[in-house]
Amino acid sequence: MARHAVFITGGAGFIGANFVRLALQQTDDQIVVIDHLTYAGHRENLDGLWEHPRLEFIHADIADAATMGQIMNTYRPRWVINFAAETHVDRSIDDPFPFIHTNVNGTLVLLEAARNMLPRGRRKDWSGFRFLHVSTDEVYGTLGATGAFQEETPYAPNSPYAASKAGADHLVRAYYHTHGLPTIITNCSNNYGPYQFPEKLIPLMVLNALDGKSLPIYGKGANVRDWLFVEDHCEGLMLALQQGRPGEKYNIGGQSERTNVEVVDTLCDVLDDLVPCQGNPLVAPLGIARYAQLKTFVEDRPGHDFRYAIDASKIQRELGWSPRHSFESGIRRTVEWYVTNRRWCELVTQNVYHRERLGLEAMG
């Protein structure tokens, strides 16, 4: 029997690459990765998979309508999972235009390509197709000290990145209600784990600590995020594809709220155990006993949302999903991965990122 094709856009990025691994394990489908390989998407993220007989890679921009239409009609996938996005808030402050290009225009192109692929006027034949759009809790804006984002929470994005993702979410919703396209939206909390580009908080802090560099924390480090281990997120996405209802959205959260300074302290504790300062040739000359002594507090990010928290009760109730990893166990696995994969870190950052601070344009 011929295999179905599954499109994974942004499959050479952080969450996408982790989902590719899960899809190869849990399905018999032909996995077609579509990625433009911008600064945060790398072939190295799929190391160990390139010889897999069910993996195919297409180097393309999802905002290229001609290419997307052609490959959609050629492969006729049963699922499209859209991870492709510009994701870093600080970069969106410096230059929002790539975020509109990929996150908004690219999503629209994919929706149109999917709609044009499906038989016109025969929506009953669309029942096996799913378009899963992977979004973020940042579209909801910011919370105070209490409460949590629910699927019905009004959108109130506060950064260009969040605004671009909100626009994409609205397009996906509109294509379900206008055209009947079987779409599902998921909004996740902050992901962490292997293959995350080192501009993000957790890998940046780990790598800086190992090199004996300062650990810059915005403001007082009191901003709160709900942390979700990437493998748990991917399992939730798979359930949404397999069992989720078209036209619905599902919030996926890790049930692990931490302040930024608490996250950094946890990372430092794990590093103290794995690579003690005294035995690290880059840190020992500094004469410090613990990595936490490298913490510094810097001027806050412009428009920095105070707190995010996800109410994941809907996906737990309807699909039976819950995170398998505690924050502590997930962080330990993550730190271990970065400690043993320094070469990956060098390869993906060379000539594109040197751990400098971004998002300074709005600070004058």
C-alpha positions in Angstrom: 0.0 0.0 0.0 1.3 3.4 -0.9 2.4 5.6 1.9 0.8 8.9 2.7 2.9 12.0 2.7 3.1 14.4 5.6 4.4 17.9 5.2 6.4 19.3 8.1 7.3 22.9 7.3 10.2 24.3 9.4 11.2 20.7 10.0 14.9 21.7 10.3 14.2 24.1 13.1 14.1 23.4 16.9 10.6 22.1 17.5 10.1 20.9 13.9 13.2 18.7 14.0 12.1 17.1 17.3 8.6 16.4 15.7 10.2 14.9 12.6 11.9 12.3 14.9 8.6 11.5 16.6 6.7 11.3 13.3 9.3 8.8 12.0 8.8 6.7 15.1 5.1 6.8 15.4 3.8 6.8 11.8 4.5 4.9 8.6 4.1 8.1 6.5 6.6 9.6 4.1 7.9 12.6 6.0 8.6 15.6 3.7 10.5 18.3 5.5 10.2 21.8 3.9 12.6 24.4 5.3 14.2 27.6 4.0 17.3 27.0 6.2 17.4 30.5 7.5 19.7 31.3 10.5 17.8 29.0 12.9 17.0 26.1 10.6 19.9 23.8 10.0 20.6 20.4 8.3 22.5 19.5 11.4 19.2 19.5 13.4 18.3 16.3 11.4 21.7 14.6 11.9 21.2 10.8 12.0 18.1 10.9 9.8 19.3 11.8 6.4 19.6 8.2 5.3 16.1 7.3 6.6 14.1 5.8 3.7 10.9 7.7 4.7 12.5 11.2 5.0 12.6 13.7 2.2 13.9 17.2 2.3 12.8 20.2 0.2 14.7 23.5 0.5 12.0 26.1 -0.1 10.4 29.2 1.3 6.8 28.7 2.4 5.9 32.2 1.1 6.8 31.1 -2.4 3.3 30.4 -3.8 4.4 28.8 -7.0 6.6 26.3 -5.3 4.2 25.5 -2.5 1.4 25.0 -4.9 3.5 22.7 -7.1 4.7 20.4 -4.2 1.3 20.3 -2.6 -0.3 19.0 -5.8 2.6 16.6 -6.4 2.6 15.0 -3.0 -1.0 15.5 -1.9 -0.2 15.2 1.8 -2.7 14.0 4.3 -1.3 16.3 7.0 0.4 19.7 6.9 2.1 20.7 10.1 3.3 24.3 10.0 6.3 25.0 12.3 7.9 27.4 9.9 8.2 30.8 11.6 10.5 33.5 12.7 10.3 33.2 16.5 12.7 35.4 18.5 11.0 38.5 20.1 14.3 40.4 20.2 14.9 40.0 16.5 11.3 41.1 15.8 12.1 44.4 17.6 15.1 45.0 15.4 13.5 44.0 12.1 9.8 42.9 12.0 9.6 42.4 8.2 10.9 38.8 8.0 8.2 37.9 10.7 5.4 39.2 8.4 6.9 37.5 5.4 7.2 34.0 6.9 4.6 34.0 9.7 1.8 35.8 8.0 2.4 35.6 4.2 3.9 32.1 4.5 0.9 30.8 6.4 -1.5 32.3 3.9 0.4 30.7 1.0 0.2 27.3 2.7 -3.5 27.6 3.4 -4.2 28.5 -0.2 -2.0 25.7 -1.5 -3.8 23.2 0.7 -7.3 24.5 -0.3 -6.4 24.4 -4.0 -5.1 20.9 -3.6 -8.4 19.5 -2.2 -11.3 18.6 -4.5 -13.5 21.6 -5.0 -17.1 21.3 -3.9 -16.5 17.9 -2.2 -15.8 18.8 1.4 -16.7 15.2 2.5 -13.5 14.1 0.7 -11.4 16.4 3.0 -12.2 14.5 6.2 -8.8 12.8 6.4 -6.8 16.0 5.8 -5.5 18.1 8.6 -3.7 21.5 8.6 -2.1 21.9 12.0 -0.8 25.4 12.7 1.7 25.5 15.6 1.4 28.8 17.5 2.4 30.4 20.7 0.9 31.6 24.0 2.4 35.1 23.3 -0.6 35.9 21.1 -2.6 36.3 24.3 -0.4 39.1 25.6 0.5 39.2 29.3 -0.9 38.1 32.6 -0.7 39.5 36.1 0.2 37.5 39.1 -2.8 35.1 38.7 -4.8 33.4 36.0 -3.9 31.4 32.9 -4.5 31.6 29.2 -7.5 29.6 27.9 -8.5 28.9 24.4 -11.1 31.7 24.6 -8.7 34.3 25.9 -8.8 37.4 23.7 -5.7 38.0 21.6 -3.6 41.0 22.8 0.0 40.6 21.3 2.6 43.0 22.6 5.6 42.3 20.3 5.9 42.3 16.5 6.6 38.6 16.8 3.5 37.9 18.8 1.4 40.1 16.4 2.7 38.2 13.4 1.7 34.9 15.0 -1.7 36.3 16.0 -2.3 37.3 12.4 -1.4 33.8 11.2 -3.7 32.2 13.7 -6.6 34.4 12.5 -6.0 33.3 8.9 -6.0 29.7 9.9 -9.3 30.1 11.8 -10.8 32.0 8.9 -10.0 29.3 6.4 -11.8 26.8 8.5 -14.9 29.0 8.8 -14.9 30.3 5.3 -13.7 27.4 3.2 -14.2 24.4 5.6 -10.5 23.6 5.5 -9.8 21.1 8.3 -7.5 23.2 10.4 -6.4 22.9 14.0 -4.4 25.6 16.0 -2.2 24.8 19.0 -0.8 27.5 21.3 2.2 26.4 23.4 4.1 27.8 26.2 7.9 28.3 26.2 9.6 25.2 24.8 13.1 24.0 25.7 15.2 21.0 24.9 17.7 19.7 22.3 18.4 21.6 19.1 17.1 25.0 20.3 19.1 27.8 18.6 21.4 29.4 21.2 19.8 32.9 21.0 17.0 31.6 23.4 17.4 31.9 27.2 18.2 28.3 28.2 20.8 27.3 25.6 22.4 30.8 25.8 22.8 30.6 29.5 24.2 27.1 29.4 26.8 28.0 26.7 27.8 31.3 28.4 28.3 29.5 31.7 30.5 26.8 30.2 32.6 29.5 28.6 32.9 31.5 31.8 30.9 34.5 30.4 28.3 36.5 32.1 24.7 35.3 32.3 22.6 38.4 31.4 19.1 38.4 32.9 16.6 41.0 31.8 15.4 43.5 34.5 15.1 41.8 37.9 14.6 38.3 36.4 11.0 38.3 37.8 9.2 37.7 34.5 7.4 34.3 34.6 7.1 31.7 31.8 5.4 28.3 31.7 8.1 25.9 30.5 7.4 22.9 28.3 9.9 20.2 27.3 9.9 19.9 23.6 9.2 16.2 23.5 6.1 16.6 25.6 5.0 19.4 23.2 5.5 17.1 20.1 3.5 14.3 21.7 0.6 16.8 22.2 0.8 17.9 18.6 0.6 14.3 17.4 -2.5 13.7 19.5 -4.0 16.9 18.1 -3.4 15.6 14.6 -4.8 12.1 15.3 -7.7 12.9 17.5 -8.3 16.7 17.5 -11.4 18.2 16.0 -11.1 20.4 12.9 -11.8 24.1 13.7 -10.6 23.7 17.3 -7.6 25.1 19.1 -5.7 23.5 21.9 -3.4 25.2 24.5 -0.4 23.1 25.4 1.5 24.0 28.5 4.2 22.4 30.7 2.6 23.2 34.1 6.0 24.5 35.1 5.9 28.2 35.9 9.3 29.7 36.8 10.7 33.2 36.9 13.6 33.8 34.6 16.1 34.0 37.5 14.7 30.7 38.8 15.4 29.1 35.4 19.0 30.4 35.4 19.6 29.2 39.0 18.3 25.7 38.1 20.6 25.6 35.0 23.6 26.6 37.2 22.8 23.9 39.7 22.8 21.2 37.0 26.0 22.5 35.6 27.6 22.6 39.0 26.9 18.9 39.2 27.9 18.0 35.6 30.9 20.3 35.0 32.1 21.7 38.3 33.7 25.2 38.0 37.0 23.9 39.4 37.3 21.3 36.6 36.2 23.7 33.7 39.4 25.2 32.3 37.5 28.2 31.0 35.9 28.9 34.4 38.5 27.8 37.0 40.8 30.9 36.4 37.8 33.1 37.4 38.1 31.7 41.0 34.3 31.2 41.4 32.8 28.2 43.1 29.4 28.1 41.4 28.1 29.1 38.0 25.4 31.2 39.6 28.1 33.8 40.4 28.2 34.6 36.7 24.7 36.1 36.8 24.3 39.7 35.9 21.1 41.9 35.5 20.7 44.1 32.4 18.2 46.6 31.1 14.9 45.0 30.5 13.5 44.1 27.1 11.2 46.7 25.6 7.5 45.8 26.1 8.6 42.7 28.1 5.4 40.6 29.0 5.4 40.0 32.7 3.9 36.5 32.9 2.6 33.7 30.7 0.7 30.7 32.0 -1.3 28.0 30.0 -4.4 26.3 31.0 -4.0 23.0 29.2 -7.2 21.4 30.7 -8.9 21.1 27.3 -6.2 19.0 25.6 -5.9 16.9 28.8 -9.6 16.4 29.0 -10.4 15.8 25.3 -7.2 14.1 24.1 -5.7 12.7 27.2 -2.4 14.6 27.0 -0.3 15.7 29.9 3.4 16.5 30.1 5.6 13.5 31.0 8.6 15.5 32.1 9.0 17.7 35.2 10.8 20.9 34.8 13.8 19.5 36.8 14.1 16.3 34.7 13.6 18.1 31.4 16.2 20.7 32.3 18.7 18.1 33.3 18.3 16.3 30.0 18.6 19.6 28.1 21.8 20.7 29.9 23.3 17.3 29.4 22.5 17.5 25.6 24.2 20.9 25.3 27.2 19.9 27.3 27.8 16.9 25.0 26.9 18.7 21.7 29.2 21.7 21.7 30.2 20.9 18.1 26.5 21.3 17.1 26.4 24.7 18.8 29.5 25.8 16.9 28.2 24.7 13.6 24.8 26.3 13.8 26.0 29.7 15.1 29.2 30.2 13.0 29.0 33.4 11.0 25.4 34.1 12.0 25.3 34.6 15.8 27.9 35.3 18.5 25.6 35.4 21.5 25.3 39.1 21.3 22.3 40.9 22.7 19.5 41.5 20.2 16.4 43.8 20.3 18.3 46.9 21.1 16.7 49.1 18.4 13.8 50.2 20.6 16.1 51.1 23.5 17.7 54.1 21.8 
